[in-house]
């Protein structure tokens, strides 16, 4: 009997350790790359993201489009889940992530039709402004794609992140 208890305890310890290691690996894989270089097809010139001791990025670029792309890249790596919550709340789409618990909140926001309004605002932008928003969205999606694993919040919710669209930046303002 005593031997059985020891083997059961050891097996439980191994399983708990394996689960903790797996969780740590998933969390680690969802962190942004802070060092090194990446080739970004969305950039026309070299751009840099330098972070200070607190992790706050300073971004330099030669053109506004490259700055928009690089800023989006940093946001996609660092803050995608928070950005996703903002756009989903404004559009009344939180229940896609959280289920029936968020339906009442979604009803309050859908009443305003912010997604349709954001689509209209985006469509009326000058081509130059729309190009900057497109570059930002492309950067956000590239930043998200550069992670080795989706942000851990999506892992916990068991959903895949939806790509950032240019009009989502307008939608976020309505929140």
C-alpha positions, 0 to 999 in steps of 0.5 A: 500500500505504501509503495502504491502511495509513493508511486501515485505521488511521484506520478502526480508530481511528474504530471504537474511538473509537465503541465507547468512546463507546458504552460511556461513554454506557451506563455514564453512563446507568446512574448515579443522578440525584443532583440535581433532583426526581422525582415519585414516585407511591408517596409520600404526602408529600415526602421528600428524599435528600441526598448528602454529598461522598462520595455517602452519602445522608441520607433524610428523610420524614414517615412510615415508609412514605415513608421505606421507599419513599425508602430503597428508591428510593436502593438501587434506583438505587445498589445494585440489582445487588449486592442482586440478587446477594444475593437470588439467592445466598440462593435458589440462583439465581445460575446465571440470571445466570452460567450453569453456572459457578454451578450448584454454588453454587446447589445448596448454597443451594437445599437450604435452601429460603430462598425458600420460607422467606422467602415464609412469613415475609412471609406471617406479617408483620403488615399494617403491617410488610408495608406497609413492605416493600411500600413499600420494594420499590416504591421499589427498583423505582422507583429502578431504573426511574428510571435511563436504562439498566439497571445496567451489570452487566446490560449485560455479562451481557446480561440484564434485571434482575428486579423486586424483590419484598417477600419478597426483602428477607427472602430477603436476610437469609438470605444 
